[in-house]
Amino acid sequence: MSNDVKLDQIDTRILSTLQANARITNHKLAETVGLSPSPCLQRVRKLEGAGLLGPYLARVDLDRICRNVTVIATVTLKTHEHQDFKSFEAAVADLPEVVECFKVSGAFDYFLRFVCPDLARYHTLSEELLKHGPGIAQISSHVVLDRTKEFRGYNLERLL
């Protein structure tokens, strides 16, 4: 999506409101942003169609459901050919335990967030990536001890 999408204050309020509560009714959303329900729904559909909104996900309190461990891993590839990056990204895409992957600049090439049932499963995954993965030079692992600030949405008013 290019940066040429023009948002007005109402669009920004719609996005901010839906970030905080994606289950809000259209009627309540319209009331919150100062529109009638029909134009509000049209704007939401337009934002969805432009790829600016969605998919809608529920936040699951995994700690209350099961044992789990979150590991932040940094990965450095042996070489930096275009195909090396594509191969690594394809390998990671097939691992459901990798819930986020960022290609980054700096001392390492990727930042991954793993969520596994235990450290033994993470260890198995990291060993498999090193052994059979596409040209990985190093994986550095950081076990998350506590979440001190969780993602709650973007501060659109400051970013726009």
C-alpha positions, 0 to 999 in steps of 0.5 A, a space after each residue: 500500500 502506498 503512502 498516498 492514501 488520504 485520511 481525514 480526522 473522521 477516518 483517523 478516529 474510526 481507525 483509533 476506535 476500532 483498534 481499541 475495540 474491534 467489536 464495537 457496533 457500527 451504531 456505537 462507532 458512528 456515534 463515537 466518531 460523529 457520523 450517522 451509521 450508514 456513512 460510518 459503515 461506508 467509511 469502514 468498508 472503504 478503509 477495509 477495501 484499501 487494506 488499511 483495516 483488518 484482519 480482525 483478531 482476538 487477543 487470547 490470554 495464552 497464560 490462562 489457557 496453557 503453559 507457554 514460553 516466548 522467545 525473542 530470537 535474532 538471526 544472522 544469515 551466512 550470506 546476504 544474497 537475495 535468494 538467502 533472504 527468500 529461503 529463510 523467510 519461506 522456512 520461517 513461514 512454515 513454522 507456526 511457532 514463529 508468530 512474528 518475523 521482522 527483517 531488520 538492519 544492524 548487527 543481525 538480519 532478522 528478529 523473530 518472536 517464537 511462542 512455544 509450549 516449552 523451552 524444549 520445543 523452542 530448542 528443537 526448532 532452533 536446532 532444526 533451523 540451524 541444521 537444515 535451515 537456509 544458511 543461518 550463521 547464528 541464532 541468539 535467543 532471549 527468553 521473555 520473563 515478563 511482558 511489561 508493555 503489550 501492544 495496544 494499537 498505534 497512536 495515530 494522532 501522533 503518527 499522522 
